């Protein structure tokens, strides 16, 4: 961050051992590997700083670290051009071409910033790109589509995401089953390109998280689940979860045990590493059983119950075929993050 300030607000991509910017590139702040001159240019600069900043917030609880990636996205945005309704930003720089190689301005860095900060500043950029990205009344970008869904403005996103993922699996399996050629001539990315298991929407929709791809990224999410009966991380077999809303202080999730014959017990944790303190949980109170053919009176209103938690996690027991909606109060980034499994269920 200090070097960025020294370099007029642009993060240099190479610094000598002495601390001098451009010590080995004739004084240029650009020119290092995976830097501004590289084919991916600013894309990698933003990704690296964003990855680091999110971890810094996780460890310290201080959102100020997000200013570094936010500033570099601003560097690109200030030089953007709207072409045929698409915001295009230059991601490369050198002396000959100056700023060049314009690509569509990506939405996912803004979504990652907003997911961590919950600031109106970051949401404003999401709204700006969404206004440009609307195609036939539908947000085609999955990052934007998910962000609007958890803000109550894109209710069809889960169904659209499921349909897209099924089509993805079908395309990949078709390629796998019809694979031809000499494996000796293939490079490693050949098999990577055949990966038939999409997980981005599972992360977004089940735990309110950010998809993890590569280059040092860590999992960041509002929730995490543990199978209490099997003593392992993840949802219990047959249990489905859908995060429907997130805000600075709450996350809402629907949980259903699709098994009609067996009960399930699970733990719901605040954050991927227990970094969020769960303050309380509000859920619908069960209506009194009145027997077949005896519905509740029209005047009956569903009631809610709230229980205090004051810890990293809480336990949920689901009877066969049972489901519930939970509104979970959070104090984000208040606890020290940990990989420890919460097998003690006394909170």
Residue pairs with C-beta under 8 A, 6 or more apart in sequence:
1 67
1 68
3 11
3 12
3 15
3 21
4 10
4 11
4 12
4 68
4 71
4 72
6 21
7 21
7 29
9 71
9 75
10 29
10 36
10 72
10 75
11 45
11 49
11 68
11 71
11 72
12 21
12 22
12 29
12 30
12 32
13 29
13 30
13 31
13 32
13 34
13 35
13 36
13 37
13 38
13 45
14 21
14 22
14 23
14 24
14 25
14 28
14 29
14 30
14 31
14 32
14 35
15 21
15 22
15 23
16 22
16 23
16 24
17 23
21 27
21 29
22 28
22 29
22 31
25 31
25 32
28 95
29 36
30 36
30 37
30 93
30 94
31 37
31 94
34 40
34 44
34 48
35 41
35 44
35 45
36 42
36 45
36 92
36 93
36 94
37 92
37 93
37 94
38 44
38 92
39 92
39 101
40 91
41 91
41 92
41 93
41 101
42 72
42 75
42 76
42 89
42 90
42 91
42 92
43 91
43 103
43 106
44 215
45 72
46 69
46 72
46 73
46 76
46 109
47 109
47 215
48 215
48 216
49 68
49 69
49 72
50 69
50 109
50 112
50 113
51 215
51 216
51 217
51 218
52 65
52 68
53 65
53 66
53 67
53 68
53 69
53 116
54 66
54 112
54 116
54 218
54 220
55 218
56 62
56 65
57 63
57 65
57 66
57 116
57 333
58 218
58 220
58 273
58 275
58 333
58 337
59 337
60 333
61 333
61 334
63 116
63 117
63 119
66 113
66 116
66 117
69 109
69 113
70 113
70 121
70 122
73 109
73 110
73 113
73 125
76 89
76 90
76 91
76 105
77 87
77 89
77 105
77 125
79 89
79 90
79 99
80 87
80 88
80 89
80 90
80 105
81 87
81 88
81 102
82 88
82 132
83 102
85 132
86 104
86 105
86 132
87 104
87 105
87 128
87 129
87 132
88 102
88 103
88 104
88 105
89 102
89 103
89 104
89 105
90 99
90 100
90 101
90 102
91 101
91 102
91 103
92 99
92 100
92 101
93 99
93 100
105 129
107 126
107 129
107 130
107 133
107 141
107 143
107 144
108 143
110 122
110 125
110 126
110 129
111 126
111 143
111 144
111 146
111 147
111 210
112 210
112 220
113 119
113 122
114 122
114 123
114 126
114 147
115 210
115 220
115 246
116 220
118 247
118 248
118 332
126 144
126 147
129 141
129 144
130 139
130 144
130 148
133 139
133 140
133 141
133 144
138 160
139 145
139 148
139 154
139 157
142 161
142 164
142 200
142 201
142 204
145 154
145 157
145 160
145 161
146 154
146 157
146 161
146 201
146 204
146 205
148 154
148 157
149 155
149 157
149 158
149 244
150 208
150 243
150 244
150 245
150 246
151 245
152 245
158 205
158 242
161 201
161 204
161 205
162 201
164 201
165 198
165 201
168 196
168 198
169 196
169 197
169 198
172 194
172 195
172 196
173 196
175 194
176 194
176 196
179 194
199 211
200 211
203 209
203 210
203 211
203 212
203 219
203 221
204 210
204 211
204 243
205 242
205 243
206 225
206 235
206 240
206 241
206 242
206 243
207 221
207 222
207 223
207 224
207 225
207 241
207 243
207 272
208 221
208 222
208 223
208 243
208 246
208 251
208 253
209 219
209 220
209 221
209 222
209 223
209 272
210 219
210 220
210 221
212 218
212 219
218 272
219 272
220 272
221 271
221 272
222 243
222 246
222 251
222 270
222 271
222 276
222 330
223 241
223 243
223 251
223 253
223 268
223 269
223 270
223 271
223 328
224 233
224 268
224 269
224 271
224 272
224 273
224 274
225 233
225 234
225 235
225 236
225 239
225 241
225 266
225 267
225 268
225 269
226 232
226 233
226 234
226 266
226 267
226 269
226 313
226 341
226 342
226 343
227 233
227 234
227 235
227 236
227 237
227 264
227 266
228 236
228 265
228 266
228 267
228 315
228 343
228 345
229 236
229 264
229 265
230 236
230 237
231 341
231 343
233 341
235 241
235 266
236 257
236 264
236 265
236 266
237 259
237 264
238 257
238 258
238 259
238 262
238 264
239 255
239 256
239 257
239 258
239 259
239 264
239 266
239 318
240 255
240 256
240 258
241 253
241 254
241 255
241 256
242 253
242 254
243 251
243 252
243 253
244 252
244 253
244 254
244 325
245 251
245 252
246 252
248 332
249 329
249 330
249 331
249 332
250 327
250 328
250 329
250 330
251 327
251 328
251 330
252 325
252 326
252 327
252 328
253 268
253 325
253 326
253 328
254 323
254 324
254 325
254 326
255 266
255 268
255 316
255 318
255 323
255 324
255 325
255 326
256 318
256 322
256 323
257 263
257 264
257 318
257 319
257 320
257 321
257 322
257 323
258 321
259 320
259 321
260 320
260 321
261 320
262 320
263 317
263 318
263 319
263 320
263 322
264 317
264 318
265 315
265 316
265 317
265 318
266 315
266 316
266 318
267 313
267 314
267 315
267 316
267 342
267 345
268 278
268 313
268 314
268 315
268 316
268 326
268 328
269 312
269 313
269 342
270 276
270 277
270 278
270 312
270 313
270 328
270 330
270 335
271 312
271 332
271 333
271 335
271 337
272 337
273 337
273 338
273 339
274 312
274 313
274 335
274 337
274 338
274 340
274 342
275 332
275 333
275 334
275 335
275 336
275 337
276 312
276 330
276 331
276 332
276 333
276 334
276 335
277 310
277 311
277 312
277 330
277 331
277 334
277 335
278 309
278 310
278 311
278 312
278 313
278 314
278 328
278 329
278 330
279 308
279 309
279 310
279 329
279 330
279 331
280 306
280 307
280 308
280 309
280 328
280 329
281 306
281 307
281 309
281 314
281 326
281 327
281 328
281 329
282 304
282 305
282 306
282 326
282 327
282 329
283 304
283 305
283 324
283 325
283 326
283 327
284 302
284 303
284 304
284 305
284 324
284 325
285 302
285 303
285 304
285 305
287 296
287 300
287 302
288 296
290 296
307 314
309 329
309 347
310 347
311 347
312 335
312 342
312 347
313 342
313 347
314 347
315 345
316 324
316 326
318 324
